[in-house]
Amino acid sequence: MARTPGDLTPIPAQTVGPFFGFALPYEGGPDLVDRSHPQAVRLHGTVYDGDGAPVPDALIEIWQPDGAGRIPAEPGSLHRDGHTFTGWGRAAVDAVGHYSFTTVEPGPTSAGAAPFILVTVFARGLMDRLFTRAYLPEHTDALAADPLLVSVPEDRRHTLIAARDDDGLRFDIRFQGQDETVFLSYPNTPQVTGPAD
């Protein structure tokens, strides 16, 4: 690209992102079901940085089974038809780091399993996405036996469990500091930063 003296137009290598709020959110992305659905629940929370300040430019994706524990294999997540539950949603946070989804509570995928929603986080300062889980709080026996939760130090397990509030299920995400969310790695998952080892 030819440039003239004094030209301050940024070239792609000089452009600083992220641009999640411009390219990735889409109409209906946070609405896995309509709010009028009889089992509709709100999953919401705030994304915080290491200093405890809200992150205003994160993007959250969720993946989950339906209320009966079935993992959907239906197309249509990007073009919602109003009745097909695809189990996937995407929401940008607002200016104070808050996100919100309208979904259903996931059922256990097998007998005795602890139901959870897989949460993926994209945000400034991250070279790659982060994975975590939001478990439902009431299933105490299943939570106590969950292989992943049992592998996490007891004083950190609460960061993987959503809390009930007046608005539904609250699941805050903290990148660092006190109550830092436990983040997960999955073997052989393709990485933005290069091949997985």
N, C-alpha and C positions, 0 to 999 in steps of 0.2 A: 504494500500500500504506500503510495507516494504521499509524503507529508511536506508541508511548507513550514518555514520558520514561523513560530508563534501559534501554530495549529495545536490546540490543546484537546482535540477530540480523542477520547480514550480508544485504544485498540482492545480487542478481546482479552489479551493477556493482562491488561491493566484494569479491567472492569472488576469491581469488587461486588460480590453477591452477599448473601443469597438473594434470589429472586423468587422464593417460594410463593409469596403472596400474589405474584403477577401471572405465573404460568401454570401452577399446579392445582389450585382450588377450582372447583367447578360447581355449577348449580346442583343442589341436592347432595353434595358430597358428604356432609355430616349426617344426613338423614337416611339411616339404614331402614327405618320404618317411618310411617307418618305418625305425627303426634297423637292422632286419634286411634291408633292401633291399641287394642285392649291390653296388650302386654308392654306397651311402650315405656321405656325408662330413659332418663337422661344420664349419660356418662359425661362428666365435666371435670375440669381442674385447671390449674395454673402451672405454667412452666417457669421454673426459677433457675437463675445462673448460680455460680459458685458463691457470689456475695449475697444471695437471697433476693436479688432484684428480678422482677418479672422479665421474661424474654419476649419482646414484642414481635418477633419475626420467625417463629417456629411453625412447623407444619407437623400435624399428628395424623398417623394412619392407624386404623384398628382392623383386626381380623378376628373373627369369632364364629363359633357354632351357633345354631339357632337355639331356641328355648328347650328343644328336646335333645340337644347334644349332637345333632347332625351337622357335619361340616358341609356347607353349601358348595355346590359346583355349578352354580347358575351364572350365566353371563348377565351383563347389564349394570355393573357397578358404576360405569361412567355415564350411562343413559338410563336413569331410574324410570321404571314403568309404573311405580306406585304400589305394586303388590308383590314383586319378586324379592325375596330376601337373599342377598348375595353374601352377607357376612363380612363385607368390606366397606370401609368408609374413610374419608379424608377431610380434615378440617384445619384451616389456618387459625392460629391464635389471633386474638384481637390486640389492640394497642397496649393492654395491660397483661398480656401473656395468657389469657384465658381461652380455653377451647371448650366445645360442647358437641356431643353427638346425641341423636335420638336413635335408640336401638332397642333390643330386647335383652333380657338377662340370659346369658348363655347357660345351657344345660351341661351336665357332665358328659364327656365323650365316651366314658365307659363307667361301669358300675363302681361306685366308691371314689371316682376321680373328683378332684376339686375343680369346679368350673372357673374359667378365666377368660379374659380378653387379651389377645396379643396386641401390644402397643409399640409402634415404631415412631421414632422422633427424628426429625430433620431440623437443624437450626444452625445459626451463625456459629462459627468457631469449631464446628464439627467437620472433620474430614470425611466422615462416613455416618450413616444413620446409626441410631442406637435402638436396641430392642429391650423391651421389658414386658412384664405381665401385670394385669390388674385382676387379682382374684376377688371373687365375691366373699364378703365377710362372714356370712352366716354358717357356712359349711365347716364348722370347727373340727369335726372328726376327719373329714377329707383333707383339710388344710394341714392338720397335724401329721398326716401320713403322706402328703405330697412329696415325691422324690426331690423335686427342685427346691421346694421350700425347706425341706429338712437339710439340704446341702448348704443353705445360707445361714450365716451366724444368727442366732436367735434374736439378738438385739437389732438386726436389720430386716427381719422378715416383714415387719409392718409396712415397709416401703413398697411392698408388692401387693398389699391388700387394700382394696378400695374401701371407703367409709360411706356409710349411709348419712345423708343430710336431707334437708327439706326439699332439695331440688333433685334428688335421685342418688346416684353414686358419684362420689367425689374421689378423684385420683390425681393428686398433684405430682409433678415430676420435678425433681431437683438434680441438677447436674453434678453438684459437688457440695461439700460442707455438711453441716448437721442434717441428719435424715436424708443424705444422698440416696437417691433411688438406686436399687440394685439393677444393673444392666446386664444383659445376657449376650453370649456369643454362641453362634450356631456353626458347628463344623461344616466346611465346604459350602458355605453361603458365599455367593459372589460378592466381592467387596468393590466399592467405588475406587478405593485406593490401590487396588491390585488384586491378584489372585489370592484366594484363601489358602492358608497352609494347613 
